[in-house]
Amino acid sequence: MNRKVSVCAGMMAAVVAFSASAEETAGGPSSSAASGAASVDWPGVARELSAPPLVAAAEQPVVHTLAAGAPTGSPSASGAVSPVAPSNDASSMPVVPDGAHAPSAGVPEAKAEADANEVHIPFSLTLVPGLSTSGFHTGNVVNNVSIGLVATHAKRVDGLAMSLAGNWVGEGGLSGAQLAVGANLAQGPVTGAQFSVGANVAGADLLGLQSTVGVNVVRGNAEGAQLAVGGNIAPGEVNGTQVAVAVNVAGKGLLGAQLGVGANVSGGPVRGLQAAVGANIATERVHGLQAAAGLNVAGQMTGLQMSSGVSYVRSLSGAQLSIINVGGEVDGAQVGIVNIANNVAGAQVGILNVARELDGEAVGILSFVGGGQAHVQVWASDVALTNVGVKLGGRHIYSLFTVGYSPSIDEDRRRYVMGAGLGGHIPAGRFFFDIDAVSSTVHTKRLFDDSKHVLAQLRLTAGWQVARHFAVFGGVSANTLVTWDDSDPWKELGIGPQWRHVADEGRTTVRMWPGLLAGVQI
């Protein structure tokens, strides 16, 4: 009987010692006195059992007492298990209770616990998520290669994931590639590539490539390329390229290029290129080029806007080259059919130029600019007795629109003259000098009848600004009249010496003579 009790007690002590040793932390194995033992009391008998030699005795010696039936005279008659007083030896460590874990120094507890729960399975075959060689629960699984018939799922993929419907990676993210006919979803960051027909989604940052027929979405910053037929959307910054048939969106700015058939949108600054058939929109400053068949919009622009439609910018340092250019503060040039700006320091070149204030030149057919020229002229000349003209332009370049009439006097027939020209203005204090070239048609019955007579004039005039809104001027002109189809040569036109040339077997006549003009300007 005593032997049985001794054997049982020895086995219990061995189990306790083995459990304590198995739960020790890897960096600090416990040791205790090799002489630690447990005593077993029995009526008249006391035996001492030693711990097995292959187990470090981390536990303190424990005194086991008898059950309630033991005699009260026994030293352990109370029936309790009493630990021996702990030793002051540094090697004597307490037993770590079951289920307790020491925290890792310097690592956040949540991350340490998440990493500790990861299960690395290099290769996984999946029918549907939850039914795979990785088991039913794959939320903590890390795969190198994950292949699915319908879809795959893992906490993280460091390699390749491919399936028909979709690939789903948790917040651990992707480092490698995802290939799917349906969609690829990574809740965490993506370093590598996502290829799909439907959609690619990166829940955090992207470093690499997204390519799809549908939509690419990056919820963080994107560095690399997004290629889509549908659209590319990145609420953060884009450092690279977005190419789409429909729309490209960079929420916080772009460093690189956006190329779209539909529209390119940047919610932050742009350094690089926006090119679209539809529209380019940048809410903040653009350093580079915006080119569109439809519309360009920029908050501030340093560079060039080009469009076969409309270009708009609040503040420009560079140039606009579009059919319609609209700007706020322009430091540079606007070239188009219609140019509109608030303040211009530079040039406007177009059919219609409008500026509240112009410090530079406006070259066009109609220029309405502050600080420029807007005058009405009335004068008499050898070609028409009464002429009225409108002079519009910038400080030094102007356009001129004229109409003239001469009544029938003696042998001179009634005639109408209508023309337009371009000239240069040279101010010299209260004096000024103008030189311009004017082309006109000559009519005999009605002003808008067809005419086979073209009069070209090169005029040189000088003027004096009598008052702020009144000036007088006079000058000379060199006139050339061309008549064709054997029509009326208008022999009565001209004064002084003439030069005449007949060509095309007499059907075309060219005459040249000097002329005079004088008038007033308002």
ROMARVO-523565 format. One record per residue (C-alpha): residue in one letter; y, z, x. Coordinates in steps of 0.25 Angstrom, whole numbers, plus 5000, padded with zeros to 4 digits. Layout:
residues N
+-----+------+------+------+
| res |    v |    w |    u |
+-----+------+------+------+
|   a |    Y |    Z |    X |
...
+-----+------+------+------+
***
This chain:
residues 522
+-----+------+------+------+
| res |    v |    w |    u |
+-----+------+------+------+
|   m | 5000 | 5000 | 5000 |
|   n | 5010 | 5004 | 5011 |
|   r | 5007 | 4990 | 5018 |
|   k | 5010 | 4983 | 5005 |
|   v | 5023 | 4990 | 5004 |
|   s | 5027 | 4987 | 5018 |
|   v | 5024 | 4972 | 5017 |
|   c | 5032 | 4971 | 5004 |
|   a | 5044 | 4978 | 5010 |
|   g | 5043 | 4969 | 5023 |
|   m | 5043 | 4957 | 5014 |
|   m | 5056 | 4962 | 5006 |
|   a | 5063 | 4965 | 5019 |
|   a | 5060 | 4951 | 5025 |
|   v | 5065 | 4944 | 5012 |
|   v | 5078 | 4951 | 5012 |
|   a | 5080 | 4948 | 5027 |
|   f | 5077 | 4934 | 5025 |
|   s | 5087 | 4932 | 5013 |
|   a | 5098 | 4939 | 5021 |
|   s | 5096 | 4930 | 5033 |
|   a | 5095 | 4917 | 5025 |
|   e | 5109 | 4920 | 5018 |
|   e | 5116 | 4923 | 5031 |
|   t | 5128 | 4913 | 5035 |
|   a | 5125 | 4903 | 5045 |
|   g | 5136 | 4908 | 5055 |
|   g | 5132 | 4923 | 5055 |
|   p | 5117 | 4927 | 5055 |
|   s | 5116 | 4942 | 5053 |
|   s | 5108 | 4951 | 5061 |
|   s | 5103 | 4965 | 5060 |
|   a | 5095 | 4975 | 5068 |
|   a | 5082 | 4970 | 5071 |
|   s | 5076 | 4984 | 5068 |
|   g | 5081 | 4984 | 5053 |
|   a | 5069 | 4988 | 5044 |
|   a | 5066 | 4993 | 5030 |
|   s | 5059 | 5006 | 5027 |
|   v | 5049 | 5007 | 5016 |
|   d | 5046 | 5021 | 5010 |
|   w | 5034 | 5025 | 5003 |
|   p | 5028 | 5039 | 5001 |
|   g | 5025 | 5044 | 5014 |
|   v | 5026 | 5030 | 5021 |
|   a | 5038 | 5024 | 5028 |
|   r | 5037 | 5010 | 5034 |
|   e | 5048 | 5002 | 5041 |
|   l | 5048 | 4987 | 5040 |
|   s | 5055 | 4977 | 5050 |
|   a | 5062 | 4965 | 5045 |
|   p | 5055 | 4952 | 5050 |
|   p | 5059 | 4948 | 5064 |
|   l | 5063 | 4934 | 5060 |
|   v | 5074 | 4938 | 5050 |
|   a | 5087 | 4944 | 5055 |
|   a | 5088 | 4958 | 5048 |
|   a | 5102 | 4956 | 5042 |
|   e | 5099 | 4966 | 5031 |
|   q | 5100 | 4981 | 5033 |
|   p | 5088 | 4989 | 5032 |
|   v | 5085 | 4992 | 5018 |
|   v | 5077 | 5005 | 5013 |
|   h | 5067 | 5001 | 5001 |
|   t | 5064 | 5013 | 4992 |
|   l | 5053 | 5015 | 4983 |
|   a | 5052 | 5013 | 4968 |
|   a | 5054 | 5024 | 4958 |
|   g | 5040 | 5029 | 4960 |
|   a | 5043 | 5033 | 4975 |
|   p | 5044 | 5048 | 4978 |
|   t | 5057 | 5054 | 4978 |
|   g | 5055 | 5060 | 4991 |
|   s | 5056 | 5046 | 4998 |
|   p | 5068 | 5043 | 5006 |
|   s | 5071 | 5032 | 4996 |
|   a | 5068 | 5038 | 4983 |
|   s | 5081 | 5033 | 4977 |
|   g | 5074 | 5019 | 4975 |
|   a | 5087 | 5012 | 4981 |
|   v | 5088 | 5002 | 4992 |
|   s | 5097 | 5008 | 5002 |
|   p | 5103 | 5000 | 5014 |
|   v | 5103 | 5006 | 5027 |
|   a | 5117 | 5008 | 5033 |
|   p | 5123 | 4996 | 5039 |
|   s | 5123 | 4995 | 5054 |
|   n | 5136 | 4993 | 5061 |
|   d | 5130 | 4982 | 5070 |
|   a | 5137 | 4969 | 5068 |
|   s | 5124 | 4962 | 5067 |
|   s | 5121 | 4969 | 5054 |
|   m | 5126 | 4960 | 5043 |
|   p | 5125 | 4962 | 5028 |
|   v | 5116 | 4953 | 5020 |
|   v | 5124 | 4942 | 5013 |
|   p | 5121 | 4942 | 4998 |
|   d | 5114 | 4931 | 4991 |
|   g | 5123 | 4920 | 4987 |
|   a | 5135 | 4924 | 4996 |
|   h | 5141 | 4914 | 5005 |
|   a | 5151 | 4916 | 5017 |
|   p | 5164 | 4907 | 5016 |
|   s | 5166 | 4897 | 5026 |
|   a | 5178 | 4900 | 5035 |
|   g | 5190 | 4890 | 5034 |
|   v | 5184 | 4882 | 5023 |
|   p | 5188 | 4883 | 5009 |
|   e | 5178 | 4890 | 5001 |
|   a | 5177 | 4880 | 4990 |
|   k | 5175 | 4868 | 5000 |
|   a | 5165 | 4876 | 5008 |
|   e | 5157 | 4879 | 4995 |
|   a | 5158 | 4864 | 4991 |
|   d | 5153 | 4859 | 5004 |
|   a | 5142 | 4869 | 5004 |
|   n | 5137 | 4864 | 4991 |
|   e | 5136 | 4850 | 4995 |
|   v | 5123 | 4843 | 4996 |
|   h | 5122 | 4832 | 5006 |
|   i | 5112 | 4821 | 5001 |
|   p | 5113 | 4808 | 5010 |
|   f | 5107 | 4798 | 5000 |
|   s | 5107 | 4799 | 4985 |
|   l | 5102 | 4790 | 4974 |
|   t | 5108 | 4792 | 4960 |
|   l | 5104 | 4787 | 4946 |
|   v | 5116 | 4794 | 4939 |
|   p | 5124 | 4806 | 4944 |
|   g | 5115 | 4818 | 4943 |
|   l | 5102 | 4810 | 4944 |
|   s | 5101 | 4807 | 4959 |
|   t | 5093 | 4810 | 4971 |
|   s | 5104 | 4820 | 4974 |
|   g | 5101 | 4828 | 4962 |
|   f | 5107 | 4831 | 4949 |
|   h | 5119 | 4838 | 4954 |
|   t | 5127 | 4829 | 4964 |
|   g | 5140 | 4836 | 4964 |
|   n | 5138 | 4842 | 4978 |
|   v | 5130 | 4831 | 4984 |
|   v | 5135 | 4823 | 4996 |
|   n | 5129 | 4809 | 4998 |
|   n | 5129 | 4799 | 5009 |
|   v | 5123 | 4788 | 5000 |
|   s | 5123 | 4789 | 4985 |
|   i | 5117 | 4777 | 4977 |
|   g | 5117 | 4777 | 4962 |
|   l | 5112 | 4768 | 4951 |
|   v | 5122 | 4773 | 4941 |
|   a | 5132 | 4782 | 4948 |
|   t | 5132 | 4792 | 4960 |
|   h | 5138 | 4806 | 4962 |
|   a | 5140 | 4815 | 4973 |
|   k | 5150 | 4825 | 4978 |
|   r | 5153 | 4817 | 4991 |
|   v | 5148 | 4803 | 4996 |
|   d | 5149 | 4801 | 5011 |
|   g | 5143 | 4787 | 5012 |
|   l | 5140 | 4778 | 5000 |
|   a | 5139 | 4779 | 4985 |
|   m | 5136 | 4767 | 4976 |
|   s | 5131 | 4765 | 4962 |
|   l | 5133 | 4756 | 4950 |
|   a | 5141 | 4765 | 4940 |
|   g | 5149 | 4774 | 4950 |
|   n | 5149 | 4784 | 4961 |
|   w | 5155 | 4798 | 4959 |
|   v | 5159 | 4806 | 4971 |
|   g | 5164 | 4820 | 4969 |
|   e | 5176 | 4827 | 4976 |
|   g | 5169 | 4826 | 4989 |
|   g | 5173 | 4812 | 4989 |
|   l | 5168 | 4799 | 4996 |
|   s | 5167 | 4795 | 5010 |
|   g | 5160 | 4781 | 5010 |
|   a | 5159 | 4771 | 4999 |
|   q | 5156 | 4771 | 4984 |
|   l | 5151 | 4758 | 4977 |
|   a | 5150 | 4757 | 4962 |
|   v | 5151 | 4746 | 4951 |
|   g | 5157 | 4757 | 4942 |
|   a | 5166 | 4767 | 4949 |
|   n | 5167 | 4776 | 4961 |
|   l | 5173 | 4790 | 4960 |
|   a | 5176 | 4800 | 4971 |
|   q | 5182 | 4813 | 4967 |
|   g | 5186 | 4816 | 4981 |
|   p | 5192 | 4807 | 4992 |
|   v | 5186 | 4794 | 4996 |
|   t | 5184 | 4789 | 5010 |
|   g | 5178 | 4775 | 5010 |
|   a | 5176 | 4765 | 4999 |
|   q | 5174 | 4764 | 4984 |
|   f | 5169 | 4751 | 4978 |
|   s | 5168 | 4749 | 4963 |
|   v | 5169 | 4739 | 4952 |
|   g | 5175 | 4750 | 4942 |
|   a | 5183 | 4760 | 4949 |
|   n | 5185 | 4769 | 4962 |
|   v | 5191 | 4783 | 4961 |
|   a | 5194 | 4792 | 4973 |
|   g | 5198 | 4806 | 4968 |
|   a | 5205 | 4809 | 4981 |
|   d | 5210 | 4801 | 4992 |
|   l | 5204 | 4787 | 4996 |
|   l | 5202 | 4783 | 5011 |
|   g | 5196 | 4769 | 5010 |
|   l | 5193 | 4758 | 4999 |
|   q | 5192 | 4757 | 4984 |
|   s | 5188 | 4744 | 4978 |
|   t | 5185 | 4741 | 4964 |
|   v | 5187 | 4731 | 4953 |
|   g | 5192 | 4742 | 4944 |
|   v | 5201 | 4754 | 4948 |
|   n | 5202 | 4762 | 4961 |
|   v | 5208 | 4776 | 4960 |
|   v | 5212 | 4786 | 4971 |
|   r | 5217 | 4799 | 4966 |
|   g | 5222 | 4803 | 4980 |
|   n | 5228 | 4794 | 4992 |
|   a | 5221 | 4781 | 4995 |
|   e | 5220 | 4776 | 5009 |
|   g | 5213 | 4762 | 5010 |
|   a | 5212 | 4752 | 5000 |
|   q | 5210 | 4751 | 4985 |
|   l | 5205 | 4738 | 4979 |
|   a | 5204 | 4735 | 4964 |
|   v | 5205 | 4725 | 4954 |
|   g | 5209 | 4735 | 4944 |
|   g | 5218 | 4745 | 4951 |
|   n | 5220 | 4755 | 4962 |
|   i | 5226 | 4769 | 4959 |
|   a | 5229 | 4779 | 4970 |
|   p | 5238 | 4791 | 4965 |
|   g | 5241 | 4795 | 4979 |
|   e | 5245 | 4787 | 4991 |
|   v | 5239 | 4773 | 4995 |
|   n | 5238 | 4770 | 5010 |
|   g | 5231 | 4756 | 5010 |
|   t | 5229 | 4745 | 5000 |
|   q | 5228 | 4744 | 4985 |
|   v | 5224 | 4731 | 4979 |
|   a | 5222 | 4728 | 4964 |
|   v | 5222 | 4718 | 4954 |
|   a | 5228 | 4727 | 4944 |
|   v | 5236 | 4739 | 4950 |
|   n | 5237 | 4748 | 4962 |
|   v | 5243 | 4762 | 4961 |
|   a | 5247 | 4771 | 4973 |
|   g | 5252 | 4783 | 4967 |
|   k | 5260 | 4790 | 4979 |
|   g | 5262 | 4778 | 4988 |
|   l | 5257 | 4766 | 4996 |
|   l | 5255 | 4763 | 5011 |
|   g | 5249 | 4749 | 5011 |
|   a | 5248 | 4739 | 5000 |
|   q | 5246 | 4737 | 4985 |
|   l | 5241 | 4723 | 4981 |
|   g | 5239 | 4721 | 4966 |
|   v | 5239 | 4710 | 4956 |
|   g | 5244 | 4720 | 4945 |
|   a | 5253 | 4731 | 4950 |
|   n | 5255 | 4740 | 4962 |
|   v | 5261 | 4754 | 4960 |
|   s | 5265 | 4765 | 4970 |
|   g | 5270 | 4778 | 4966 |
|   g | 5275 | 4781 | 4980 |
|   p | 5280 | 4774 | 4992 |
|   v | 5274 | 4761 | 4997 |
|   r | 5273 | 4756 | 5011 |
|   g | 5267 | 4742 | 5011 |
|   l | 5264 | 4732 | 5001 |
|   q | 5264 | 4731 | 4986 |
|   a | 5260 | 4717 | 4981 |
|   a | 5256 | 4714 | 4966 |
|   v | 5256 | 4702 | 4956 |
|   g | 5261 | 4712 | 4946 |
|   a | 5270 | 4724 | 4951 |
|   n | 5272 | 4733 | 4963 |
|   i | 5278 | 4746 | 4959 |
|   a | 5282 | 4757 | 4969 |
|   t | 5290 | 4769 | 4964 |
|   e | 5295 | 4773 | 4978 |
|   r | 5298 | 4766 | 4991 |
|   v | 5291 | 4754 | 4996 |
|   h | 5291 | 4750 | 5010 |
|   g | 5285 | 4736 | 5011 |
|   l | 5283 | 4725 | 5001 |
|   q | 5282 | 4724 | 4986 |
|   a | 5277 | 4710 | 4981 |
|   a | 5274 | 4706 | 4967 |
|   a | 5273 | 4695 | 4957 |
|   g | 5279 | 4704 | 4946 |
|   l | 5286 | 4717 | 4949 |
|   n | 5290 | 4725 | 4961 |
|   v | 5295 | 4739 | 4959 |
|   a | 5299 | 4749 | 4970 |
|   g | 5307 | 4762 | 4971 |
|   q | 5312 | 4759 | 4985 |
|   m | 5309 | 4747 | 4993 |
|   t | 5309 | 4744 | 5008 |
|   g | 5304 | 4730 | 5010 |
|   l | 5302 | 4719 | 5001 |
|   q | 5300 | 4717 | 4986 |
|   m | 5294 | 4703 | 4982 |
|   s | 5291 | 4698 | 4967 |
|   s | 5291 | 4686 | 4959 |
|   g | 5295 | 4695 | 4948 |
|   v | 5304 | 4708 | 4949 |
|   s | 5306 | 4718 | 4961 |
|   y | 5313 | 4731 | 4958 |
|   v | 5317 | 4742 | 4968 |
|   r | 5326 | 4754 | 4967 |
|   s | 5330 | 4753 | 4982 |
|   l | 5327 | 4742 | 4991 |
|   s | 5328 | 4740 | 5006 |
|   g | 5323 | 4726 | 5008 |
|   a | 5322 | 4714 | 4999 |
|   q | 5317 | 4710 | 4985 |
|   l | 5312 | 4696 | 4983 |
|   s | 5309 | 4694 | 4969 |
|   i | 5313 | 4686 | 4956 |
|   i | 5320 | 4698 | 4951 |
|   n | 5324 | 4709 | 4961 |
|   v | 5330 | 4722 | 4956 |
|   g | 5334 | 4733 | 4965 |
|   g | 5343 | 4746 | 4965 |
|   e | 5348 | 4748 | 4979 |
|   v | 5345 | 4735 | 4988 |
|   d | 5346 | 4735 | 5003 |
|   g | 5341 | 4721 | 5006 |
|   a | 5340 | 4708 | 4998 |
|   q | 5336 | 4704 | 4984 |
|   v | 5331 | 4690 | 4983 |
|   g | 5327 | 4684 | 4969 |
|   i | 5331 | 4677 | 4957 |
|   v | 5338 | 4690 | 4951 |
|   n | 5342 | 4701 | 4960 |
|   i | 5347 | 4714 | 4954 |
|   a | 5351 | 4727 | 4962 |
|   n | 5360 | 4739 | 4961 |
|   n | 5366 | 4739 | 4976 |
|   v | 5362 | 4728 | 4986 |
|   a | 5365 | 4729 | 5001 |
|   g | 5359 | 4715 | 5005 |
|   a | 5358 | 4703 | 4997 |
|   q | 5354 | 4697 | 4983 |
|   v | 5349 | 4683 | 4983 |
|   g | 5345 | 4677 | 4969 |
|   i | 5350 | 4670 | 4957 |
|   l | 5355 | 4682 | 4951 |
|   n | 5360 | 4694 | 4959 |
|   v | 5365 | 4707 | 4953 |
|   a | 5369 | 4719 | 4961 |
|   r | 5378 | 4731 | 4958 |
|   e | 5383 | 4731 | 4972 |
|   l | 5380 | 4721 | 4983 |
|   d | 5382 | 4724 | 4998 |
|   g | 5378 | 4710 | 5003 |
|   e | 5376 | 4697 | 4997 |
|   a | 5371 | 4691 | 4984 |
|   v | 5367 | 4676 | 4984 |
|   g | 5363 | 4670 | 4970 |
|   i | 5368 | 4662 | 4959 |
|   l | 5373 | 4674 | 4951 |
|   s | 5376 | 4687 | 4959 |
|   f | 5382 | 4699 | 4952 |
|   v | 5384 | 4709 | 4963 |
|   g | 5394 | 4720 | 4965 |
|   g | 5403 | 4718 | 4977 |
|   g | 5401 | 4703 | 4976 |
|   q | 5408 | 4691 | 4970 |
|   a | 5410 | 4689 | 4955 |
|   h | 5422 | 4679 | 4953 |
|   v | 5427 | 4668 | 4943 |
|   q | 5434 | 4657 | 4950 |
|   v | 5443 | 4646 | 4943 |
|   w | 5448 | 4634 | 4951 |
|   a | 5452 | 4620 | 4951 |
|   s | 5446 | 4609 | 4960 |
|   d | 5446 | 4594 | 4962 |
|   v | 5433 | 4593 | 4955 |
|   a | 5437 | 4601 | 4942 |
|   l | 5450 | 4605 | 4938 |
|   t | 5445 | 4619 | 4932 |
|   n | 5434 | 4626 | 4938 |
|   v | 5428 | 4640 | 4935 |
|   g | 5418 | 4647 | 4944 |
|   v | 5410 | 4660 | 4945 |
|   k | 5408 | 4666 | 4958 |
|   l | 5397 | 4677 | 4960 |
|   g | 5391 | 4683 | 4972 |
|   g | 5391 | 4693 | 4983 |
|   r | 5401 | 4696 | 4994 |
|   h | 5399 | 4683 | 5001 |
|   i | 5390 | 4674 | 4993 |
|   y | 5393 | 4669 | 4979 |
|   s | 5389 | 4659 | 4969 |
|   l | 5398 | 4650 | 4961 |
|   f | 5397 | 4644 | 4947 |
|   t | 5408 | 4634 | 4943 |
|   v | 5412 | 4625 | 4931 |
|   g | 5423 | 4615 | 4932 |
|   y | 5431 | 4606 | 4922 |
|   s | 5441 | 4595 | 4924 |
|   p | 5447 | 4588 | 4912 |
|   s | 5450 | 4573 | 4911 |
|   i | 5462 | 4570 | 4919 |
|   d | 5467 | 4555 | 4921 |
|   e | 5455 | 4548 | 4927 |
|   d | 5447 | 4561 | 4929 |
|   r | 5436 | 4563 | 4919 |
|   r | 5433 | 4577 | 4913 |
|   r | 5422 | 4584 | 4922 |
|   y | 5414 | 4596 | 4922 |
|   v | 5409 | 4603 | 4935 |
|   m | 5399 | 4614 | 4935 |
|   g | 5393 | 4620 | 4948 |
|   a | 5388 | 4632 | 4956 |
|   g | 5388 | 4636 | 4970 |
|   l | 5386 | 4646 | 4981 |
|   g | 5397 | 4651 | 4991 |
|   g | 5401 | 4661 | 5001 |
|   h | 5413 | 4671 | 5001 |
|   i | 5420 | 4676 | 5013 |
|   p | 5430 | 4688 | 5009 |
|   a | 5442 | 4690 | 5019 |
|   g | 5450 | 4701 | 5013 |
|   r | 5458 | 4696 | 5001 |
|   f | 5454 | 4682 | 5005 |
|   f | 5441 | 4675 | 5004 |
|   f | 5434 | 4662 | 5007 |
|   d | 5423 | 4655 | 4999 |
|   i | 5414 | 4644 | 5003 |
|   d | 5404 | 4638 | 4992 |
|   a | 5396 | 4627 | 4988 |
|   v | 5396 | 4622 | 4974 |
|   s | 5388 | 4612 | 4967 |
|   s | 5392 | 4606 | 4953 |
|   t | 5389 | 4595 | 4943 |
|   v | 5400 | 4586 | 4937 |
|   h | 5400 | 4582 | 4922 |
|   t | 5409 | 4573 | 4915 |
|   k | 5407 | 4576 | 4900 |
|   r | 5400 | 4590 | 4898 |
|   l | 5398 | 4601 | 4908 |
|   f | 5383 | 4601 | 4906 |
|   d | 5380 | 4586 | 4906 |
|   d | 5370 | 4581 | 4916 |
|   s | 5377 | 4577 | 4928 |
|   k | 5374 | 4567 | 4940 |
|   h | 5386 | 4573 | 4948 |
|   v | 5384 | 4585 | 4958 |
|   l | 5396 | 4590 | 4965 |
|   a | 5394 | 4599 | 4978 |
|   q | 5406 | 4607 | 4983 |
|   l | 5408 | 4615 | 4996 |
|   r | 5420 | 4624 | 4993 |
|   l | 5428 | 4632 | 5003 |
|   t | 5439 | 4642 | 4997 |
|   a | 5448 | 4653 | 5001 |
|   g | 5453 | 4664 | 4992 |
|   w | 5463 | 4675 | 4991 |
|   q | 5460 | 4688 | 4983 |
|   v | 5473 | 4690 | 4976 |
|   a | 5468 | 4702 | 4968 |
|   r | 5455 | 4709 | 4966 |
|   h | 5450 | 4700 | 4955 |
|   f | 5459 | 4687 | 4958 |
|   a | 5459 | 4677 | 4969 |
|   v | 5463 | 4663 | 4972 |
|   f | 5456 | 4653 | 4980 |
|   g | 5456 | 4638 | 4985 |
|   g | 5448 | 4629 | 4994 |
|   v | 5442 | 4616 | 4997 |
|   s | 5429 | 4609 | 4993 |
|   a | 5420 | 4598 | 4998 |
|   n | 5414 | 4590 | 4986 |
|   t | 5402 | 4581 | 4985 |
|   l | 5399 | 4574 | 4972 |
|   v | 5385 | 4567 | 4971 |
|   t | 5383 | 4557 | 4959 |
|   w | 5370 | 4550 | 4956 |
|   d | 5363 | 4541 | 4947 |
|   d | 5375 | 4531 | 4948 |
|   s | 5383 | 4541 | 4939 |
|   d | 5398 | 4543 | 4938 |
|   p | 5403 | 4546 | 4953 |
|   w | 5415 | 4554 | 4948 |
|   k | 5425 | 4547 | 4957 |
|   e | 5437 | 4555 | 4952 |
|   l | 5432 | 4568 | 4958 |
|   g | 5437 | 4572 | 4971 |
|   i | 5450 | 4572 | 4979 |
|   g | 5454 | 4567 | 4993 |
|   p | 5445 | 4559 | 5002 |
|   q | 5430 | 4556 | 4997 |
|   w | 5417 | 4552 | 5003 |
|   r | 5408 | 4544 | 4995 |
|   h | 5393 | 4540 | 4997 |
|   v | 5385 | 4531 | 4987 |
|   a | 5369 | 4532 | 4988 |
|   d | 5357 | 4528 | 4981 |
|   e | 5362 | 4514 | 4978 |
|   g | 5375 | 4519 | 4972 |
|   r | 5368 | 4529 | 4962 |
|   t | 5373 | 4541 | 4970 |
|   t | 5387 | 4544 | 4975 |
|   v | 5391 | 4555 | 4984 |
|   r | 5406 | 4559 | 4985 |
|   m | 5413 | 4569 | 4994 |
|   w | 5427 | 4575 | 4994 |
|   p | 5435 | 4587 | 4997 |
|   g | 5441 | 4596 | 4986 |
|   l | 5450 | 4607 | 4983 |
|   l | 5450 | 4620 | 4974 |
|   a | 5458 | 4632 | 4970 |
|   g | 5457 | 4643 | 4960 |
|   v | 5456 | 4658 | 4957 |
|   q | 5445 | 4668 | 4958 |
|   i | 5444 | 4680 | 4948 |
+-----+------+------+------+
***
